[in-house]
Amino acid sequence: MKIEPLMTDEVIIREIGERLARVRLDRDLTQAELADKAGVGLRTLQRLEKGSAAPQLTMFIRILRALDMVEHFELLVPEPVPSPMQQLKFQGRLRQRASGKDHNVAEAKGGWTWGE
């Protein structure tokens, strides 16, 4: 099943758990072996595979690391690439903070007053 934006969190967690279980089985690992290799509790792994609980992110990373899949986080949250205009503007420096929306719109239109 493809993970879609309209899915509930519970459905996504269940799908991720099922996928991890399939990978574990494809690698011919028991739940106990994977839990031991990942350094997490057996019950934690069982709940994750059933989709009944979402582990802490660190435990999830440990499980992916034990399955040699940690590099897939690159697909989950890819490194942002600045546009050519941003590269010129910041001249190789990394942006440190967001400016947010243009908060001076009212001032640009002649100011805001009560009763408008």
MDTraj code that builds the backbone (N, CA, C; nanometers):
import mdtraj as md
import numpy as np

residues = "MET LYS ILE GLU PRO LEU MET THR ASP GLU VAL ILE ILE ARG GLU ILE GLY GLU ARG LEU ALA ARG VAL ARG LEU ASP ARG ASP LEU THR GLN ALA GLU LEU ALA ASP LYS ALA GLY VAL GLY LEU ARG THR LEU GLN ARG LEU GLU LYS GLY SER ALA ALA PRO GLN LEU THR MET PHE ILE ARG ILE LEU ARG ALA LEU ASP MET VAL GLU HIS PHE GLU LEU LEU VAL PRO GLU PRO VAL PRO SER PRO MET GLN GLN LEU LYS PHE GLN GLY ARG LEU ARG GLN ARG ALA SER GLY LYS ASP HIS ASN VAL ALA GLU ALA LYS GLY GLY TRP THR TRP GLY GLU".split()
xyz = np.array([
    [0.0843, -0.1169, 0.0000],
    [0.0000, 0.0000, 0.0000],
    [0.0897, 0.1243, 0.0000],
    [0.0569, 0.2191, -0.0822],
    [0.1321, 0.3434, -0.0884],
    [0.0856, 0.4343, 0.0247],
    [0.1799, 0.4978, 0.0920],
    [0.1459, 0.5898, 0.2002],
    [0.1020, 0.7215, 0.1383],
    [-0.0190, 0.7618, 0.1735],
    [-0.0808, 0.8816, 0.1169],
    [-0.1013, 0.9873, 0.2254],
    [-0.1043, 1.1151, 0.1902],
    [-0.1223, 1.2220, 0.2884],
    [-0.2552, 1.2149, 0.3655],
    [-0.3584, 1.1600, 0.3055],
    [-0.4881, 1.1562, 0.3714],
    [-0.5027, 1.0405, 0.4697],
    [-0.4037, 0.9534, 0.4773],
    [-0.4103, 0.8410, 0.5715],
    [-0.3959, 0.8920, 0.7143],
    [-0.4592, 0.8213, 0.8077],
    [-0.4438, 0.8570, 0.9484],
    [-0.3058, 0.8138, 0.9969],
    [-0.2640, 0.8710, 1.1082],
    [-0.1347, 0.8336, 1.1658],
    [-0.1308, 0.6846, 1.1971],
    [-0.2410, 0.6325, 1.2493],
    [-0.2465, 0.4913, 1.2867],
    [-0.2276, 0.3999, 1.1659],
    [-0.2874, 0.4349, 1.0546],
    [-0.2742, 0.3545, 0.9325],
    [-0.1306, 0.3593, 0.8823],
    [-0.0690, 0.4762, 0.8883],
    [0.0701, 0.4886, 0.8435],
    [0.1621, 0.4076, 0.9337],
    [0.1416, 0.4143, 1.0643],
    [0.2246, 0.3380, 1.1584],
    [0.2088, 0.1886, 1.1332],
    [0.0854, 0.1452, 1.1091],
    [0.0612, 0.0034, 1.0814],
    [0.1307, -0.0391, 0.9524],
    [0.1245, 0.0445, 0.8498],
    [0.1892, 0.0130, 0.7222],
    [0.3415, 0.0061, 0.7384],
    [0.3995, 0.0992, 0.8126],
    [0.5442, 0.0960, 0.8362],
    [0.5817, -0.0305, 0.9112],
    [0.5026, -0.0674, 1.0113],
    [0.5292, -0.1896, 1.0865],
    [0.5244, -0.3130, 0.9985],
    [0.4246, -0.3194, 0.9120],
    [0.4133, -0.4333, 0.8203],
    [0.5319, -0.4388, 0.7245],
    [0.5760, -0.3236, 0.6778],
    [0.6916, -0.3207, 0.5874],
    [0.8175, -0.3687, 0.6585],
    [0.8373, -0.3226, 0.7821],
    [0.9545, -0.3670, 0.8578],
    [0.9492, -0.5175, 0.8819],
    [0.8317, -0.5702, 0.9095],
    [0.8180, -0.7147, 0.9310],
    [0.8544, -0.7906, 0.8037],
    [0.8105, -0.7396, 0.6878],
    [0.8435, -0.8072, 0.5615],
    [0.9938, -0.8051, 0.5354],
    [1.0579, -0.6908, 0.5637],
    [1.2035, -0.6824, 0.5452],
    [1.2731, -0.7802, 0.6390],
    [1.2280, -0.7850, 0.7644],
    [1.2881, -0.8767, 0.8616],
    [1.2756, -1.0209, 0.8149],
    [1.1576, -1.0575, 0.7673],
    [1.1362, -1.1945, 0.7196],
    [1.2186, -1.2233, 0.5944],
    [1.2298, -1.1256, 0.5042],
    [1.3123, -1.1436, 0.3841],
    [1.4583, -1.1688, 0.4199],
    [1.5014, -1.1136, 0.5321],
    [1.6400, -1.1320, 0.5772],
    [1.6533, -1.2509, 0.6713],
    [1.5443, -1.3258, 0.6854],
    [1.5412, -1.4486, 0.7648],
    [1.5834, -1.4250, 0.9100],
    [1.5327, -1.3146, 0.9676],
    [1.5600, -1.2828, 1.1072],
    [1.4339, -1.3055, 1.1897],
    [1.4496, -1.3605, 1.3088],
    [1.3359, -1.3697, 1.4001],
    [1.3190, -1.2336, 1.4664],
    [1.2033, -1.2131, 1.5282],
    [1.1825, -1.0884, 1.6007],
    [1.2855, -1.0747, 1.7124],
    [1.3146, -1.1837, 1.7819],
    [1.4115, -1.1795, 1.8917],
    [1.5506, -1.1429, 1.8403],
    [1.5898, -1.1984, 1.7253],
    [1.7213, -1.1675, 1.6692],
    [1.7321, -1.0201, 1.6310],
    [1.6289, -0.9689, 1.5652],
    [1.6320, -0.8289, 1.5243],
    [1.6296, -0.7371, 1.6458],
    [1.5467, -0.7676, 1.7430],
    [1.5406, -0.6852, 1.8641],
    [1.6765, -0.6821, 1.9326],
    [1.7417, -0.7971, 1.9422],
    [1.8727, -0.8041, 2.0049],
    [1.9757, -0.7259, 1.9241],
    [1.9742, -0.7439, 1.7932],
    [2.0685, -0.6740, 1.7047],
    [2.0485, -0.5231, 1.7107],
    [1.9216, -0.4801, 1.7241],
    [1.8905, -0.3373, 1.7278],
    [1.9060, -0.2779, 1.8670],
    [1.9135, -0.3629, 1.9700],
    [1.9248, -0.3119, 2.1061],
    [1.7951, -0.2572, 2.1605],
    [1.6835, -0.3132, 2.1144],
    [1.5522, -0.2734, 2.1645],
    [1.4841, -0.3962, 2.2238],
    [1.3810, -0.3729, 2.3007],
    [1.3090, -0.4835, 2.3605],
    [1.2284, -0.5603, 2.2571],
    [1.2122, -0.6896, 2.2814],
    [1.1331, -0.7733, 2.1910],
    [0.9899, -0.7214, 2.1816],
    [0.9329, -0.6862, 2.2959],
    [0.7946, -0.6367, 2.2977],
    [0.7813, -0.5071, 2.2165],
    [0.8819, -0.4212, 2.2222],
    [0.8802, -0.2966, 2.1441],
    [0.8744, -0.3282, 1.9953],
    [0.9582, -0.4204, 1.9514],
    [0.9595, -0.4592, 1.8099],
    [0.8271, -0.5228, 1.7707],
    [0.7723, -0.6090, 1.8552],
    [0.6441, -0.6730, 1.8250],
    [0.5324, -0.5693, 1.8105],
    [0.5300, -0.4714, 1.9000],
    [0.4256, -0.3673, 1.8920],
    [0.4436, -0.2821, 1.7672],
    [0.5688, -0.2536, 1.7307],
    [0.5936, -0.1756, 1.6091],
    [0.5455, -0.2516, 1.4861],
    [0.5782, -0.3791, 1.4768],
    [0.5378, -0.4573, 1.3601],
    [0.3860, -0.4725, 1.3513],
    [0.3177, -0.4758, 1.4645],
    [0.1715, -0.4856, 1.4645],
    [0.1059, -0.3506, 1.4372],
    [0.1834, -0.2433, 1.4509],
    [0.1274, -0.1099, 1.4310],
    [0.0495, -0.0615, 1.5509],
    [0.0678, -0.1272, 1.6649],
    [-0.0082, -0.0889, 1.7837],
    [0.0614, 0.0191, 1.8648],
    [0.1851, 0.0506, 1.8320],
    [0.2562, 0.1560, 1.9036],
    [0.3636, 0.2141, 1.8141],
    [0.3877, 0.3415, 1.8330],
    [0.4969, 0.4078, 1.7609],
    [0.6120, 0.4243, 1.8587],
    [0.7249, 0.3613, 1.8311],
    [0.8381, 0.3744, 1.9232],
    [0.9007, 0.5125, 1.9127],
    [0.9859, 0.5414, 2.0072],
    [1.0614, 0.6655, 1.9977],
    [1.1452, 0.6606, 1.8708],
    [1.1743, 0.7753, 1.8186],
    [1.2502, 0.7825, 1.6935],
    [1.3861, 0.7143, 1.7068],
    [1.4498, 0.7237, 1.8223],
    [1.5803, 0.6603, 1.8383],
    [1.5699, 0.5087, 1.8263],
    [1.4626, 0.4505, 1.8778],
    [1.4447, 0.3055, 1.8648],
    [1.4187, 0.2677, 1.7196],
    [1.3433, 0.3489, 1.6505],
    [1.3155, 0.3245, 1.5098],
    [1.4458, 0.3297, 1.4293],
    [1.5316, 0.4251, 1.4614],
    [1.6605, 0.4356, 1.3923],
    [1.7457, 0.3130, 1.4215],
    [1.7441, 0.2656, 1.5451],
    [1.8211, 0.1452, 1.5800],
    [1.7748, 0.0250, 1.4988],
    [1.6431, 0.0112, 1.4840],
    [1.5887, -0.1017, 1.4073],
    [1.6294, -0.0900, 1.2610],
    [1.6180, 0.0303, 1.2035],
    [1.6599, 0.0498, 1.0646],
    [1.8093, 0.0255, 1.0482],
    [1.8869, 0.0662, 1.1467],
    [2.0314, 0.0442, 1.1407],
    [2.0618, -0.1053, 1.1435],
    [1.9903, -0.1815, 1.2275],
    [2.0109, -0.3263, 1.2365],
    [1.9723, -0.3957, 1.1061],
    [1.8786, -0.3370, 1.0313],
    [1.8379, -0.3921, 0.9021],
    [1.9198, -0.3329, 0.7867],
    [2.0210, -0.2542, 0.8187],
    [2.1028, -0.1855, 0.7183],
    [2.0182, -0.0987, 0.6256],
    [1.9251, -0.0243, 0.6838],
    [1.8353, 0.0598, 0.6052],
    [1.8344, 0.2053, 0.6514],
    [1.9267, 0.2449, 0.7367],
    [1.9226, 0.3802, 0.7929],
    [1.9367, 0.4879, 0.6850],
    [2.0030, 0.4542, 0.5747],
    [2.0205, 0.5539, 0.4681],
    [1.8883, 0.5917, 0.4021],
    [1.7835, 0.5151, 0.4267],
    [1.6537, 0.5477, 0.3681],
    [1.5904, 0.6719, 0.4311],
    [1.6439, 0.7155, 0.5448],
    [1.5956, 0.8421, 0.6010],
    [1.6233, 0.9565, 0.5054],
    [1.7226, 0.9387, 0.4185],
    [1.7523, 1.0403, 0.3178],
    [1.6312, 1.0624, 0.2277],
    [1.5560, 0.9567, 0.2009],
    [1.4352, 0.9690, 0.1196],
    [1.3218, 1.0330, 0.1981],
    [1.3190, 1.0060, 0.3290],
    [1.2126, 1.0592, 0.4135],
    [1.2250, 1.2107, 0.4290],
    [1.3444, 1.2560, 0.4606],
    [1.3696, 1.3990, 0.4772],
    [1.4955, 1.4334, 0.3987],
    [1.4806, 1.4591, 0.2685],
    [1.5993, 1.4885, 0.1876],
    [1.6643, 1.6197, 0.2294],
    [1.7943, 1.6269, 0.2063],
    [1.8669, 1.7491, 0.2379],
    [1.8190, 1.8595, 0.1445],
    [1.7808, 1.9742, 0.1995],
    [1.7326, 2.0819, 0.1129],
    [1.8453, 2.1388, 0.0277],
    [1.8124, 2.1666, -0.0958],
    [1.9099, 2.2232, -0.1888],
    [1.8654, 2.3663, -0.2184],
    [1.9497, 2.4639, -0.1874],
    [1.9096, 2.6021, -0.2134],
    [1.9001, 2.6293, -0.3639],
    [1.8070, 2.7140, -0.3972],
    [1.7905, 2.7512, -0.5375],
    [1.9113, 2.8340, -0.5814],
    [1.9335, 2.8454, -0.7109],
    [2.0459, 2.9284, -0.7581],
    [2.0377, 3.0732, -0.7075],
    [1.9169, 3.1279, -0.6975],
    [1.9015, 3.2655, -0.6475],
    [1.9417, 3.2750, -0.5003],
    [1.9036, 3.1736, -0.4214],
    [1.9424, 3.1738, -0.2805],
    [2.0929, 3.1598, -0.2663],
    [2.1546, 3.0798, -0.3526],
    [2.2992, 3.0639, -0.3482],
    [2.3688, 3.1972, -0.3746],
    [2.3165, 3.2718, -0.4720],
    [2.3748, 3.4033, -0.5002],
    [2.3523, 3.4992, -0.3844],
    [2.2318, 3.4977, -0.3299],
    [2.1962, 3.5908, -0.2227],
    [2.2803, 3.5669, -0.0977],
    [2.2975, 3.4410, -0.0605],
    [2.3694, 3.4099, 0.0633],
    [2.5172, 3.3813, 0.0418],
    [2.5625, 3.3800, -0.0826],
    [2.7040, 3.3640, -0.1183],
    [2.7706, 3.2488, -0.0439],
    [2.7050, 3.1323, -0.0463],
    [2.7627, 3.0123, 0.0131],
    [2.7361, 2.9951, 0.1614],
    [2.6828, 3.0977, 0.2280],
    [2.6524, 3.0852, 0.3712],
    [2.5192, 3.0130, 0.3879],
    [2.5023, 2.9453, 0.4997],
    [2.3752, 2.8808, 0.5294],
    [2.2802, 2.9816, 0.5927],
    [2.1557, 2.9736, 0.5573],
    [2.0552, 3.0617, 0.6148],
    [2.0366, 3.0262, 0.7619],
    [2.0302, 3.1246, 0.8481],
    [2.0243, 3.1018, 0.9920],
    [1.8840, 3.1131, 1.0502],
    [1.7967, 3.1925, 0.9887],
    [1.6610, 3.2074, 1.0413],
    [1.5654, 3.2468, 0.9306],
    [1.4378, 3.2196, 0.9570],
    [1.3333, 3.2532, 0.8601],
    [1.2825, 3.3933, 0.8879],
    [1.2445, 3.4613, 0.7846],
    [1.1918, 3.5958, 0.8023],
    [1.0413, 3.5935, 0.8260],
    [0.9763, 3.4812, 0.7948],
    [0.8313, 3.4730, 0.8131],
    [0.7591, 3.5482, 0.7038],
    [0.6303, 3.5597, 0.7212],
    [0.5490, 3.6342, 0.6246],
    [0.5844, 3.7823, 0.6322],
    [0.5462, 3.8557, 0.5313],
    [0.5723, 3.9997, 0.5297],
    [0.4809, 4.0658, 0.6316],
    [0.5370, 4.0997, 0.7488],
    [0.4578, 4.1576, 0.8571],
    [0.4307, 4.3062, 0.8356],
    [0.4918, 4.3644, 0.7381],
    [0.4771, 4.5080, 0.7161],
    [0.3791, 4.5393, 0.6038],
    [0.2902, 4.4481, 0.5717],
    [0.1947, 4.4698, 0.4628],
    [0.1037, 4.5872, 0.4946],
    [0.0539, 4.5947, 0.6197],
    [-0.0361, 4.7045, 0.6569],
    [0.0353, 4.8386, 0.6471],
    [0.1614, 4.8425, 0.6882],
    [0.2369, 4.9673, 0.6810],
    [0.2589, 5.0084, 0.5363],
    [0.2786, 4.9119, 0.4494],
    [0.3027, 4.9417, 0.3089],
    [0.1785, 4.9985, 0.2428],
    [0.0604, 4.9644, 0.2963],
    [-0.0648, 5.0120, 0.2374],
    [-0.1126, 5.1399, 0.3040],
    [-0.0307, 5.2062, 0.3792],
    [-0.0709, 5.3325, 0.4417],
    [-0.1070, 5.3150, 0.5875],
    [-0.0851, 5.1985, 0.6433],
    [-0.1108, 5.1795, 0.7858],
    [-0.2498, 5.1236, 0.8139],
    [-0.2661, 5.0723, 0.9319],
    [-0.3922, 5.0128, 0.9730],
    [-0.4504, 5.0963, 1.0851],
    [-0.5786, 5.1170, 1.0832],
    [-0.6436, 5.1909, 1.1900],
    [-0.7664, 5.1163, 1.2350],
    [-0.8114, 5.1456, 1.3573],
    [-0.9305, 5.0819, 1.4113],
    [-1.0516, 5.1205, 1.3276],
    [-1.1455, 5.0265, 1.3158],
    [-1.2693, 5.0549, 1.2473],
    [-1.2658, 5.0237, 1.0990],
    [-1.1584, 4.9704, 1.0499],
    [-1.1523, 4.9357, 0.9078],
    [-1.2184, 4.8039, 0.8835],
])
top = md.Topology()
chain = top.add_chain()
for i, resn in enumerate(residues, 1):
    res = top.add_residue(resn, chain, resSeq=i)
    for name in ("N", "CA", "C"):
        top.add_atom(name, md.element.get_by_symbol(name[0]), res)
traj = md.Trajectory(xyz[None], top)
